[in-house]
Amino acid sequence: MSPDSLGTLDGFLRLVRDDLGLVTDLAGPEAAECDLPDLPGWDSVNLLRLVTLLEQESGRAMPVGRILEARTLGEIYALVEDLR
């Protein structure tokens, strides 16, 4: 992924889809508002994989406690945006 992959919601969702390879048909704000447990293949291991991926992409430590409280990908993306 490019350094700008976290610059937009679509880029973030592409990162989740392509690099984690566990969710299909992710696009747009509707996908971002889906509850995490309702995403196909989503589990705690994938959440930790996402944290690692976000840290690699952003070059920053992610607030794991706050990410664990997120209920949707949109909420996780908002946290990432707050750190930019």
C-alpha distances in whole Angstrom, upper triangle without the diagonal:
4,7,8,6,9,12,13,14,13,9,10,12,9,7,11,12,9,8,12,13,16,17,18,18,16,17,18,20,23,20,19,23,23,25,22,25,25,22,22,22,21,23,23,21,18,18,18,15,13,15,14,10,11,13,10,8,11,13,16,18,18,21,22,25,24,21,24,26,23,24,22,18,19,21,18,16,19,19,16,17,20,19,17
4,5,5,9,10,12,14,13,9,11,13,11,10,13,15,12,12,15,17,20,20,20,21,18,18,19,21,24,21,20,24,25,27,25,28,28,24,25,25,24,26,25,24,21,21,21,18,16,17,16,12,12,13,11,8,10,12,15,18,18,22,23,26,25,22,25,27,25,26,23,19,20,22,19,16,19,19,16,16,19,18,15
4,6,7,8,11,14,14,10,11,14,13,11,14,16,15,14,17,19,21,21,22,23,20,19,20,21,24,22,20,24,25,27,25,28,28,25,27,26,25,26,25,24,21,21,20,18,16,16,15,12,11,12,10,6,7,9,12,15,16,19,21,24,23,21,24,26,23,25,23,19,19,20,18,15,17,17,13,14,16,14,12
4,5,5,8,11,11,8,9,12,11,11,14,16,15,14,17,19,21,21,21,21,18,17,17,18,21,20,18,22,23,25,24,27,27,24,26,26,24,26,26,25,22,21,21,19,16,17,17,14,12,14,12,9,9,12,14,17,17,20,22,24,23,20,24,25,22,24,21,18,17,19,16,13,15,16,12,12,15,14,11
4,6,7,9,8,5,6,9,8,7,10,12,11,11,14,15,18,17,18,18,15,14,15,16,19,17,15,19,20,22,20,24,24,21,22,22,21,23,23,22,19,18,19,16,13,15,15,11,10,12,11,8,9,13,14,17,16,19,20,23,21,18,21,23,20,21,18,15,15,17,14,11,14,15,11,12,15,14,12
4,6,7,8,6,5,9,9,8,10,13,13,13,14,17,18,17,19,18,15,14,14,15,18,16,14,17,19,20,19,22,23,20,22,22,20,22,21,21,18,16,17,16,12,13,14,11,8,11,11,8,8,11,12,14,13,16,17,20,18,15,19,20,17,19,16,12,12,13,11,8,10,11,8,8,12,11,9
4,7,9,7,7,11,11,11,13,16,16,16,18,20,21,20,21,20,17,15,14,15,18,17,15,18,20,22,21,25,25,22,24,25,23,25,25,24,21,20,21,19,16,16,17,14,12,14,14,11,10,13,14,17,16,18,20,22,20,18,21,22,19,21,18,14,13,15,13,10,11,12,9,8,11,11,9
4,5,5,6,9,10,11,13,14,15,16,17,19,20,18,18,17,14,12,10,11,15,14,12,15,17,20,19,23,23,20,22,23,22,24,24,24,21,20,21,20,16,17,19,16,13,16,17,13,13,17,17,19,17,19,21,23,20,18,21,21,18,19,16,13,11,13,13,9,10,13,10,9,13,14,12
4,5,5,6,9,10,11,12,14,15,16,17,18,15,16,14,11,9,7,8,11,10,8,11,14,16,16,19,19,17,19,20,19,21,22,22,19,17,19,18,15,16,18,15,13,17,17,14,14,18,18,20,17,19,20,21,18,16,19,19,16,16,12,9,8,11,10,7,9,12,10,9,13,14,13
4,5,5,6,9,10,10,12,14,15,15,16,14,13,12,9,6,6,8,11,10,9,13,14,17,17,20,19,16,18,20,19,22,23,23,19,18,21,19,16,18,19,16,15,18,18,15,16,20,20,22,20,21,22,24,21,19,21,22,18,18,14,11,10,14,13,10,13,15,13,13,17,18,16
4,5,5,6,9,10,10,11,13,14,16,14,14,14,11,9,10,12,14,13,12,15,17,19,18,21,21,18,19,20,19,21,22,22,18,18,19,17,14,16,17,13,12,15,15,11,13,16,18,19,18,20,21,23,21,18,21,22,19,19,16,12,12,15,13,10,13,15,12,12,16,16,15
4,5,5,6,9,10,10,11,13,14,13,14,14,10,10,10,11,14,11,9,13,14,16,15,18,18,15,17,18,16,18,19,18,15,14,16,14,11,12,14,11,9,13,13,10,11,15,15,17,15,17,17,20,17,14,17,18,15,16,13,9,9,12,10,7,10,12,9,10,14,14,13
4,5,5,6,8,10,10,11,11,9,10,10,6,7,8,9,11,8,8,11,12,14,13,16,15,12,14,15,14,17,18,18,14,14,16,14,11,14,15,12,12,15,16,13,15,18,19,19,17,19,19,21,19,16,18,19,15,15,11,8,9,12,11,9,12,14,12,13,17,17,17
4,5,5,6,8,9,10,11,10,10,10,7,8,10,12,14,11,11,15,15,17,16,19,18,14,15,16,15,18,20,19,15,15,17,15,12,15,16,12,12,16,15,13,15,18,20,21,19,21,21,24,22,18,21,22,19,19,15,12,13,16,14,12,15,17,15,16,19,19,18
4,5,5,5,7,9,11,10,12,13,10,11,13,15,16,13,12,16,16,18,16,18,18,15,16,15,15,17,17,16,13,13,14,12,9,12,12,9,9,12,12,9,12,15,16,17,16,18,18,21,20,16,19,20,17,18,15,11,13,15,13,11,15,15,13,15,18,17,17
4,6,6,5,7,8,7,9,11,8,11,13,14,15,11,11,14,13,14,12,15,15,11,12,12,11,13,14,13,10,10,12,10,7,11,12,9,10,13,13,12,14,17,17,18,16,18,17,19,18,14,16,18,15,15,12,9,12,14,11,11,14,15,13,15,18,18,18
4,6,6,5,6,5,6,8,7,9,12,14,15,11,12,15,14,16,13,15,15,11,11,11,11,14,16,15,11,13,15,12,11,14,15,12,13,17,16,15,17,20,21,21,19,21,20,23,22,18,19,21,18,17,14,11,14,16,14,14,18,18,17,19,22,22,21
4,6,5,8,8,9,11,10,12,15,17,18,14,15,19,18,19,17,19,18,15,14,14,14,17,18,17,13,15,16,13,12,15,15,11,13,16,15,13,17,19,21,21,20,23,22,25,24,20,22,24,21,21,18,15,17,19,17,16,20,20,18,20,23,23,22
4,5,8,10,12,14,13,15,17,19,20,16,16,20,19,20,17,19,19,15,15,14,14,16,16,14,11,13,13,10,9,12,11,8,11,13,12,11,14,16,18,19,17,20,19,22,22,18,20,22,20,20,18,15,17,19,16,15,19,19,17,19,22,21,21
4,6,8,10,13,12,15,18,19,19,15,15,18,17,17,14,16,16,13,12,10,10,12,13,11,8,10,11,7,7,11,11,8,11,14,13,13,16,18,19,19,17,19,18,20,20,16,17,20,18,18,16,13,16,18,15,15,19,19,17,20,22,21,22
4,6,8,11,11,14,17,19,19,15,16,19,17,18,15,16,16,12,11,9,11,13,15,13,10,13,14,11,11,15,14,12,15,17,16,16,19,21,22,22,21,23,21,24,23,20,20,23,20,20,17,15,18,20,17,18,21,22,20,22,25,25,25
4,7,10,10,14,17,18,17,14,15,17,15,15,12,13,12,9,7,6,7,10,13,11,8,11,13,11,11,15,15,14,16,19,18,18,21,23,24,23,21,23,20,23,22,18,18,21,18,17,15,13,17,19,17,17,21,21,20,23,25,25,26
4,7,7,10,13,15,14,10,12,14,12,13,11,12,10,7,6,7,8,11,14,14,10,12,15,13,12,16,17,15,16,20,20,19,21,24,24,24,21,23,21,23,22,18,19,20,17,16,13,11,14,17,15,16,19,20,19,21,24,25,25
4,6,9,12,15,13,10,13,15,13,15,13,14,12,9,8,10,11,15,18,18,14,16,19,17,15,19,20,18,19,23,22,21,23,26,27,27,25,26,24,26,25,21,22,23,20,18,15,14,16,19,18,18,21,23,22,23,26,27,27
4,6,10,12,11,8,11,13,12,15,14,16,13,10,10,13,14,18,21,21,17,18,21,19,18,21,22,20,20,24,24,22,24,27,28,28,26,27,26,28,26,22,23,24,21,19,15,14,15,19,18,17,21,23,22,23,26,27,27
4,7,9,8,5,8,11,10,13,12,15,12,10,11,13,13,17,19,19,16,16,19,17,15,18,20,17,17,21,21,19,21,24,25,25,22,24,23,25,23,19,21,21,18,16,13,10,12,15,15,14,17,19,18,19,22,23,23
4,7,7,6,8,11,11,14,15,17,15,13,14,17,16,20,22,22,19,19,22,20,17,20,22,19,18,22,22,20,21,25,25,26,23,25,24,26,24,21,22,22,19,17,14,11,11,15,15,13,16,19,18,18,21,23,22
4,6,6,7,9,11,14,15,18,16,14,17,19,18,22,23,24,21,20,23,22,19,21,23,20,19,23,23,20,21,25,25,26,23,24,24,26,23,20,22,22,18,17,13,11,10,14,15,12,14,18,17,16,20,22,21
4,5,5,6,9,12,14,17,15,14,17,20,18,21,22,24,21,19,22,22,19,20,23,21,19,23,24,21,21,25,25,25,22,23,23,24,21,18,20,19,16,14,11,10,8,11,13,11,12,16,16,15,18,20,20
4,5,5,7,10,12,15,13,12,15,18,17,20,22,23,20,19,23,22,19,21,24,22,21,25,26,23,24,28,27,27,24,24,24,25,22,19,21,20,16,14,10,10,9,12,14,13,15,18,18,18,21,23,23
4,5,5,9,10,13,10,9,12,14,13,17,19,20,17,16,20,19,16,19,21,19,18,22,23,21,22,25,25,25,22,22,22,23,20,17,18,18,14,12,9,8,8,12,12,12,14,17,17,17,20,22,22
4,6,8,9,13,11,10,13,15,14,16,18,19,16,15,18,18,14,16,19,17,16,19,21,19,19,23,22,22,19,19,19,20,17,14,16,15,11,10,6,5,4,8,9,8,10,13,13,14,16,18,19
4,6,9,12,10,10,14,16,14,17,18,20,17,16,19,20,17,18,22,20,19,22,24,22,22,26,24,24,20,20,20,20,17,15,16,14,11,9,6,7,6,8,10,11,12,14,16,16,18,20,21
4,6,8,7,7,11,13,11,14,16,18,16,15,18,19,16,18,21,20,19,23,24,23,24,27,26,25,21,21,20,20,18,15,16,15,11,8,6,7,8,10,12,13,14,16,18,19,20,22,24
4,6,5,7,11,12,10,12,14,16,14,13,17,18,15,17,20,20,19,22,24,23,24,27,25,24,20,20,18,18,16,13,13,12,9,6,5,8,9,10,11,13,15,16,18,19,21,22,24
4,5,5,9,10,7,8,10,12,10,9,13,14,12,14,17,17,16,19,21,21,22,24,23,21,18,18,15,16,14,11,11,11,8,6,5,7,10,10,10,13,15,15,16,19,20,21,23
4,6,8,9,6,7,9,12,11,11,14,15,14,16,19,19,19,22,24,24,25,27,26,24,21,20,18,17,17,14,12,13,11,8,9,11,14,14,14,16,18,19,20,22,24,25,27
4,6,9,7,10,13,15,13,13,17,17,16,19,21,21,21,24,26,25,26,29,28,27,23,23,21,21,20,17,16,16,13,10,9,11,14,15,15,17,19,20,21,23,25,26,28
4,6,5,9,12,13,11,11,15,15,14,17,19,18,18,22,23,22,24,26,26,25,22,22,20,20,19,16,15,16,14,11,9,10,13,14,14,16,18,19,20,22,24,25,26
4,6,9,13,13,11,13,16,15,15,18,20,19,20,23,24,23,25,28,28,27,24,24,22,23,22,19,18,19,17,15,13,13,16,18,17,18,21,22,22,25,27,27,29
4,6,10,10,8,11,13,13,13,16,18,17,19,21,22,22,24,26,26,25,22,23,20,22,22,18,17,19,17,15,14,14,17,19,17,19,22,22,22,25,27,27,28
4,7,8,6,8,11,11,11,13,15,15,16,19,20,20,22,24,24,22,19,20,17,18,18,14,13,15,13,12,11,11,15,15,14,16,19,19,19,22,24,24,26
4,5,5,6,9,10,11,13,15,15,17,19,20,21,22,24,23,21,18,18,15,16,17,13,12,14,13,12,13,13,17,16,15,17,20,19,20,23,24,24,26
4,5,5,6,9,10,11,13,14,15,17,19,20,21,22,21,18,16,16,12,13,14,11,9,12,12,12,13,13,17,16,14,17,19,18,18,22,23,22,25
4,5,5,6,9,10,11,12,14,16,17,18,20,21,20,18,16,16,13,15,16,13,12,15,15,15,16,15,19,18,16,18,21,19,19,23,24,23,25
4,5,5,6,9,10,10,12,14,15,16,18,19,19,17,15,16,13,15,16,12,12,15,14,14,13,12,16,16,13,15,18,17,17,20,22,21,23
4,5,5,6,9,10,10,12,14,15,16,18,17,15,12,13,10,12,12,9,8,11,10,11,11,10,14,13,10,13,15,14,14,18,19,18,20
4,5,5,6,9,10,11,12,14,15,16,15,13,11,12,9,11,13,10,9,13,13,14,14,13,16,15,12,15,17,15,15,18,19,18,20
4,5,5,6,9,10,11,12,14,15,15,13,12,14,11,15,15,12,12,16,15,16,16,14,17,17,13,15,18,16,15,19,20,19,20
4,5,5,6,8,10,10,12,14,13,12,10,12,10,13,13,10,11,14,13,14,13,10,13,13,10,11,14,13,12,15,17,16,17
4,5,5,6,9,10,10,12,10,9,7,9,7,11,11,8,10,13,12,14,14,12,14,13,10,11,14,11,10,14,15,13,15
4,5,5,6,9,10,10,10,9,8,11,10,14,14,12,13,16,16,18,17,15,17,17,13,14,17,15,13,16,17,15,17
4,5,5,6,9,10,11,11,10,13,12,16,16,13,15,18,16,18,17,14,16,16,13,13,16,14,12,15,17,15,15
4,5,5,6,8,8,8,7,11,11,14,14,11,14,16,15,17,15,12,14,14,10,10,13,11,8,11,13,11,12
4,6,5,5,5,6,6,10,10,14,14,12,15,17,17,19,18,16,17,16,13,13,15,12,10,13,14,11,12
4,6,5,7,9,10,14,14,18,18,16,18,21,20,22,21,18,19,19,15,15,17,15,12,15,17,14,14
4,6,8,10,11,14,15,19,18,16,19,21,19,21,19,16,17,18,14,13,15,14,11,13,15,12,12
4,5,8,9,12,14,17,16,15,18,20,18,21,19,16,17,17,13,12,14,12,9,10,12,9,8
4,7,9,13,15,18,18,16,19,22,21,24,22,19,20,20,16,15,17,15,11,13,14,11,10
4,6,9,12,15,15,14,17,19,18,22,21,18,19,18,14,14,15,12,10,12,12,8,9
4,7,8,12,12,12,14,16,17,20,20,18,19,17,14,14,15,12,10,13,13,9,12
4,6,9,9,8,11,13,13,16,16,14,15,13,10,11,12,9,8,11,11,8,11
4,6,5,6,9,10,11,15,15,15,15,13,10,12,12,8,9,12,11,9,13
4,5,5,6,9,10,13,14,14,15,13,10,13,14,10,11,15,14,13,16
4,5,5,7,9,12,14,15,16,13,11,14,14,11,13,16,15,14,18
4,5,5,7,10,12,13,13,10,8,12,11,8,10,13,12,12,15
4,5,5,9,10,10,11,8,6,9,10,7,9,12,12,12,15
4,6,8,10,11,13,10,9,13,13,11,13,16,16,16,19
4,6,9,11,12,9,9,13,12,11,14,16,15,16,19
4,6,8,8,5,6,10,10,9,12,14,14,15,18
4,7,8,7,8,11,12,12,14,16,17,18,21
4,5,5,7,9,10,11,13,14,16,17,19
4,5,5,6,9,10,11,12,14,16,17
4,5,5,6,9,10,10,12,14,15
4,5,5,6,9,10,11,13,15
4,5,5,6,9,10,11,13
4,5,5,6,9,10,11
4,5,5,6,9,10
4,5,5,7,9
4,5,5,7
4,5,5
4,6
4
